[in-house]
Amino acid sequence: MSLHKVDSATPEVVDRATFQARVDALRTREKAHTKEGDAIAAARRRLPMVKVDGATPLVGERGLVTLLDAFEGRRLLIAYYFMWYTGRPASKQCEGCTFFTAQVRELSTLHAKDVTYATFCQGPYEESVRYRNFMGWELPWYSPPEASLQTLLAGRPMRTMYLICYLRRGSEVFETYWTTRRGVEAMDNNYRLLDLTVYGRQQEWEDSPSGWPQAPEGMSTDGRPTPQWPRLKAGYSDNLF
């Protein structure tokens, strides 16, 4: 990734007391934001739910399975719907889905809360699972056939990233929440950490002072999703075919 110039614009320099007063003022807003987030989460827990066919077929490492099987016996399921470009090389796969999925590693806390996390890739299993293996991901990985994808998305556009939450009640399955676009930042920690820094995410849409550095390449570096580079450097092949 290109390095920014050393003489990039910087904030004004003030004394410690002035700095602390500004931080304290911002902290008031941060606390209000946190409380509003808690209130939104409380409202999310009170949403109604809609029944989904638990027998909807999926393709996984054990061959043809069902949506119910994807729960792995747990009560809750979070499914990330990974966009996929069939027939394209690894370097041309979705940079956003790669960015977010690369951050979901340790699942033990979810499992302890009776939650299974799984990736539902919107492409052929044999092709896409090679991508998962290249990336070194150990997440449960499934591919819904086209008809299953239409059933699960229920009129929502396909080939778009989604997080969809499900509840199992015996053998019955219900959808309880879904989100897309920036809503999938629930999977992210990199941007959350960058938001704490003086230059933020360095994206064009951000409200930053004039002269603040930007990284127009977004989630890619030198023409491929950024998380792929460490795997290539370590000697892993990105050949999907």
N, C-alpha and C positions, 0 to 999 in steps of 0.2 A: 504494500500500500504506500502511496506517495506520502512523503513527509512534508509537513507544513513548514513554512518559513519561520525562523527563529523570531523575526520581528513582527509576528502576527499581532493584531490589536489585542490589548489587555485591559482589564478593568482599572479604574482609578485606584491609586494607593492612598489609604487613609490610616488614621491611628487605630489602635486596638478597640478603644471605647466606641468609636464610630462604627467600626466593623461589626462589633457585637450587637449594637443597637439595630443595625440593619438585619442581621441574622435573626434577632428576636422578633422583629416585625414580620419577617417571612415565616418564622416558625408558627405564628398565630394562624396564618393562612394554611400552612401545611397540616396543622392539627384539624382545622375545619375540613380540609380535603379528606383526611383519613376518616373522620367521623361520617362524612357523606358517603365515602366508600363502604363503610360498615352498614350504613342505612340501605344502600343499594343492594348489598349482599343479603341483607335481611329480607328485602322485597323479592329478591331472586328465589329465596327459599320458600316463598309463599306463592310462587307461580303455580298455575294448574299444570297438568301433564296430559300428554296425548299418547294413545296406544300405538305401538309399532309392532310389526310382525316379527316375533323372535326367531322364526324359522327362516328369515331372509338369508340366502346363501352368501358365504364369503369364501375366498380361497386363501389358505394359510399354509404354514409349513407342514401341516398334517393333511393337506389336500382340501377337499370341500368340507366346510364346517358351516355353522350358523351364527347369526348375531348373538344368540343366547350363549353359544360356546365361547364367544369372545369375552364374556364376563369372567371366565376362569373360576366360576363358582362364587365370585364376590357379588355384592348387592348393587354396586354402582360401577358404571363404565364411563370413562371420558375417551372419546374417539376424536383424533385429529385427522381431518380429511386432507391428505397430501395431494397437491396438484401434480399432474404427470404429463409429460410430452412424449407420447409413444414414438419410438424409433429415433429419438434424439440422443446424442451422447451425454455422458454425465455432466460435462461442462455447460450444457444448455438446459439442464433441468432447473426447476423453480428455485431461484435464489432465496426467496422469502421462506418457502417451506423448509429448505435446507437450513437456513439461519435459525428458525424457531425450533425445529426438531433436534438440531445439534445441541440444544441447551437442556433437553429433557433427558436426564441420565439416571439419577437415583430415584427409584420408585418405592423404596421400602416404607416411607411415611404414608404414601397413598395406600399401599397394601394394608398397612396397619389400621387404616380408617375404612377398610372394606371396599376400596376403590381400585379398579383395574384401569390402566392407561394403555391405549393401543393406537397404532397408526392404521388408517384405512386409506390405502393409496389408490388414487383414481386412475389406475393403469394396470397393465398385465402383471401378474404376480412374479413370474419367472424373471422378467426384465427388471422390475422395480426392486425385487429383493436383492439382486446383485448390487444395486445402488446402496441399499441399507448395509450390506456387508462391506462394501468399499468404504463407507463412512464409519464403520466400526460401531454402528448402533445395535443395541441388544433389545430394543423395544419390540413388543409383540407387533407383527406386521401382517396385514391382510389386504387383499384386493377384492372389493365388491365387483362382481360382474356388472355389466351395463344395466341390466334390468334391476338388479339389487340396488345399484346406485340411485336409480330413478325412484325406487321405493323409499329408500332411506332419506333422500333429500326432499321428497314430497313437493316437487314444484320449484324448489330453490335451484338457482343456476348450478350446473355442474362445472367442473374444472375451475373451482374457486376454493380457497382454503376455508375450512370451518373447524370450530370446536363444537362438538355436540355431546351433551350429557344425557345419560340414560339411567333408569332405575329398573331393577329386576324385582318382581314380586312373584315368587315361585317361578313358574315357567312363562309368566307374562312380562313383557318389556314395554317400558314407557319412555318417551323423550321428555325431559324436564327443562332443558335450556339449550340454546344454541347461540353462537356468535360468529362473526366473520371479520375480515379486514383487520383493523387495529384491535378488535376485540381479542384476537389470538395473541396479543402481547402478554396475556396471562402466562404464557409459556416462557417469557423472556426475562433474562436478568441483565444482559449486556446494555440494552438501551436504558433500563432503569438505573444502572450505575452511571452511564454516560450523562443521564439527566442531572446527576449531582455535580458534574464537573462544569467548569466555567464555559467551555465551548459546547456543551450539550452533545446532541447526536450528530451535529455538523451536517444537517440536512437542510435543503433549500426552503422547505416549508416552515421551519422554525422561526419564531420571533426572536432574533438575536440582534445585538447592536451592529452597526455598520463596521465592516472590516473583520468580523468574526470568521474564522476558517470554515470551509465547507468541504465535504467529500462527495462529489457528485456521483461517484461510482456506487453509492448505496451499499447493498449487501453483497456486491461482487468485487473481486480484485483481479485485475488483468484478465477480464473476460470469462471468469467462472465464479460460482458461489464461493465466498471467502473460506468457509469451513473445510473446503476440499483441499486446500493447499497443504495443511499439515499431514494429511493422509498421503498425498503424492510424495511429499518430502520424506515420509517414512517408508516409501517404497511400495505402497499398495496400488494395484492396478485399478483404473477406473473404466475398464472395458466392460460394457454391459451386454455385449452380444457374442 
